């Protein structure tokens, strides 16, 4: 046992049991260890911007890549609150699917999102919709985005006003390397294999018998 001798300011002495001293040290050590064991929150590299509007969604989309697409979409669509009955109505805007596609293509002149990021916006706007555009692979989605853009520029993609005055263009990367596949433009100087035509047949010869 440890006996501690304390002297106060008036010169008086007092004896304190060493167990008290040990108890105080133990309390301080435990508190120190508790603080040391507190870990800082991990950062996953995925954007943590809250999404409460279309503008917020565009802010998040600007940092989306093929590598972060799935994780970011999962975070943005978590607890989205969209019911099955409203699966074809866009979050934050109440646009229907076709109108949302056309309007985002028009607004992308200002946003300048690439095709992966634009696909992200479409899937985030309609978290309950089905079909390859919304639930297929990234490669499938990019192909559909480009197909919709082509139809939008050619016919207006169902818009009452018809073909847009200003065509939608693709921004950013034109080719995306996706594990297991690749989506992009046709390589330069492609080799075109012409189909083999069947050889022309000679007309059949009709033989006649001679009579005596």
C-alpha positions as CSV (number, residue, x, y, z in Angstrom):
1,X,0.0,0.0,0.0
2,X,1.2,3.5,-0.8
3,X,0.9,6.2,1.9
4,X,1.0,9.8,0.7
5,X,2.0,12.7,2.9
6,X,0.3,16.0,2.0
7,X,1.3,19.4,3.3
8,X,-1.2,22.2,3.0
9,X,-0.6,25.9,2.8
10,X,-0.6,26.3,6.6
11,X,2.1,23.7,7.2
12,X,-0.3,21.0,8.5
13,X,0.2,17.5,7.3
14,X,-2.3,14.8,6.4
15,X,-2.1,11.2,5.3
16,X,-4.0,10.0,2.3
17,X,-4.5,6.4,1.4
18,X,-2.6,5.4,-1.7
19,X,-5.6,3.6,-3.1
20,X,-7.2,7.0,-3.8
21,X,-4.2,8.0,-5.8
22,X,-4.3,4.8,-7.8
23,X,-8.0,5.2,-8.4
24,X,-7.5,8.7,-9.8
25,X,-4.8,7.5,-12.1
26,X,-7.0,4.7,-13.3
27,X,-9.8,7.1,-14.1
28,X,-7.6,9.4,-16.0
29,X,-6.0,6.5,-18.0
30,X,-9.4,5.1,-18.9
31,X,-10.6,8.5,-20.2
32,X,-7.4,8.9,-22.2
33,X,-7.8,5.5,-23.8
34,X,-11.4,6.2,-24.6
35,X,-10.5,9.4,-26.4
36,X,-7.7,7.6,-28.2
37,X,-9.9,4.8,-29.4
38,X,-12.5,7.2,-30.9
39,X,-12.1,6.9,-34.6
40,X,-12.6,9.6,-37.2
41,X,-15.4,9.0,-39.6
42,X,-14.2,7.2,-42.7
43,X,-14.3,9.0,-46.1
44,X,-15.3,6.6,-48.9
45,X,-14.5,9.1,-51.7
46,X,-18.2,9.2,-52.6
47,X,-19.8,12.7,-52.7
48,X,-21.8,13.4,-49.5
49,X,-23.7,16.4,-50.8
50,X,-27.3,16.1,-49.7
51,X,-29.7,15.7,-52.6
52,X,-32.9,17.7,-52.0
53,X,-33.4,19.2,-55.5
54,X,-32.5,18.8,-59.1
55,X,-29.7,21.3,-58.6
56,X,-28.3,19.2,-55.8
57,X,-28.5,16.1,-58.1
58,X,-26.5,17.9,-60.9
59,X,-23.9,18.9,-58.3
60,X,-23.4,15.3,-57.3
61,X,-23.5,14.1,-60.9
62,X,-20.5,16.3,-61.9
63,X,-18.2,14.0,-59.9
64,X,-19.6,10.7,-61.1
65,X,-17.4,8.3,-63.0
66,X,-17.8,4.7,-64.2
67,X,-16.0,3.6,-61.1
68,X,-18.2,5.6,-58.6
69,X,-21.5,5.3,-60.5
70,X,-23.1,2.4,-58.6
71,X,-22.0,3.5,-55.1
72,X,-23.1,7.1,-55.7
73,X,-26.4,6.1,-57.2
74,X,-27.1,3.8,-54.3
75,X,-26.4,6.6,-51.8
76,X,-28.6,9.2,-53.7
77,X,-31.5,6.7,-54.1
78,X,-31.4,5.4,-50.6
79,X,-34.7,6.1,-48.8
80,X,-36.0,8.0,-51.9
81,X,-39.6,7.7,-50.8
82,X,-41.0,7.1,-54.4
83,X,-43.9,4.6,-54.4
84,X,-44.6,2.1,-57.2
85,X,-47.5,4.2,-58.4
86,X,-45.2,7.2,-59.0
87,X,-42.4,5.2,-60.7
88,X,-42.8,7.2,-63.9
89,X,-42.8,10.6,-62.3
90,X,-39.4,12.3,-61.7
91,X,-38.3,13.3,-58.2
92,X,-38.2,17.0,-57.5
93,X,-39.7,18.0,-60.8
94,X,-42.8,15.7,-61.4
95,X,-41.7,15.3,-65.1
96,X,-42.8,12.2,-67.0
97,X,-40.0,10.0,-68.3
98,X,-39.9,11.2,-72.0
99,X,-40.2,14.8,-71.0
100,X,-37.5,14.5,-68.4
101,X,-35.2,13.0,-71.0
102,X,-35.8,15.8,-73.5
103,X,-35.6,18.5,-70.9
104,X,-32.4,17.3,-69.4
105,X,-30.9,17.0,-72.9
106,X,-31.8,20.6,-73.4
107,X,-30.5,21.8,-70.1
108,X,-27.3,19.9,-70.5
109,X,-26.1,22.7,-72.8
110,X,-25.4,24.5,-69.5
111,X,-24.6,21.5,-67.3
112,X,-22.3,19.8,-69.8
113,X,-22.5,16.4,-68.2
114,X,-20.9,13.5,-70.0
115,X,-23.1,10.5,-71.0
116,X,-22.3,8.5,-67.8
117,X,-23.3,11.5,-65.7
118,X,-26.4,12.1,-67.7
119,X,-27.4,8.4,-67.2
120,X,-26.8,8.9,-63.5
121,X,-29.3,11.8,-63.5
122,X,-32.0,9.8,-65.3
123,X,-31.6,6.9,-62.9
124,X,-31.6,9.1,-59.9
125,X,-34.8,10.9,-61.1
126,X,-36.6,7.6,-61.5
127,X,-35.4,5.2,-58.8
128,X,-38.4,2.9,-59.2
129,X,-38.6,2.7,-63.0
130,X,-37.7,-0.5,-64.8
131,X,-36.2,-1.4,-68.2
132,X,-32.6,-1.4,-69.4
133,X,-32.3,2.3,-69.2
134,X,-32.9,2.3,-65.4
135,X,-31.8,-1.2,-64.3
136,X,-29.5,-2.5,-67.0
137,X,-25.7,-2.3,-67.2
138,X,-23.9,1.0,-67.5
139,X,-23.1,0.1,-71.1
140,X,-26.8,-0.5,-71.9
141,X,-27.7,2.8,-70.3
142,X,-25.1,4.8,-72.2
143,X,-26.2,3.3,-75.5
144,X,-29.8,4.3,-74.7
145,X,-28.8,7.8,-73.7
146,X,-27.1,8.2,-77.1
147,X,-30.1,6.7,-78.9
148,X,-32.5,9.1,-77.2
149,X,-30.2,12.0,-78.1
150,X,-30.1,11.0,-81.7
151,X,-33.9,10.8,-81.9
152,X,-34.3,14.1,-80.0
153,X,-32.1,15.8,-82.5
154,X,-33.8,14.2,-85.5
155,X,-37.5,14.3,-84.6
156,X,-37.8,16.0,-81.1
157,X,-38.3,12.6,-79.4
158,X,-42.0,13.1,-79.0
159,X,-42.0,16.8,-78.2
160,X,-45.0,18.6,-79.7
161,X,-42.7,21.3,-81.1
162,X,-40.8,18.7,-83.0
163,X,-37.1,18.9,-83.8
164,X,-35.3,21.2,-81.3
165,X,-33.8,24.5,-82.6
166,X,-30.5,23.7,-80.9
167,X,-29.3,20.1,-81.1
168,X,-28.1,18.3,-78.0
169,X,-24.4,17.3,-78.1
170,X,-22.3,14.9,-76.1
171,X,-19.8,16.4,-73.7
172,X,-16.7,15.0,-72.0
173,X,-15.4,11.5,-72.8
174,X,-16.7,9.8,-76.0
175,X,-15.4,6.4,-74.9
176,X,-15.8,4.7,-71.6
177,X,-13.9,1.6,-70.4
178,X,-16.3,-0.5,-68.5
179,X,-15.2,-3.9,-67.0
180,X,-16.2,-6.6,-69.4
181,X,-17.1,-4.3,-72.2
182,X,-16.4,-1.0,-73.8
183,X,-18.6,1.8,-75.0
184,X,-17.5,4.4,-77.4
185,X,-17.2,5.7,-80.9
186,X,-16.4,3.6,-83.9
187,X,-12.6,3.2,-84.2
188,X,-10.9,5.0,-87.1
189,X,-10.6,3.2,-90.4
190,X,-12.9,0.3,-89.5
191,X,-12.7,-2.9,-91.5
192,X,-16.0,-3.4,-93.3
193,X,-16.7,-7.0,-94.4
194,X,-19.0,-7.1,-97.4
195,X,-21.5,-10.0,-97.4
196,X,-20.7,-12.7,-100.0
197,X,-23.2,-12.8,-102.8
198,X,-24.3,-16.2,-104.1
199,X,-23.0,-17.1,-107.5
200,X,-25.5,-16.4,-110.3
201,X,-27.0,-19.6,-111.7
202,X,-27.3,-20.4,-115.4
203,X,-30.7,-20.9,-116.7
204,X,-31.7,-24.5,-117.1
205,X,-31.5,-26.0,-120.6
206,X,-34.6,-27.6,-121.9
207,X,-34.0,-30.7,-123.9
208,X,-36.4,-32.0,-126.5
209,X,-36.7,-35.4,-128.1
210,X,-36.5,-35.9,-131.8
211,X,-39.3,-37.8,-133.4
212,X,-38.7,-40.2,-136.3
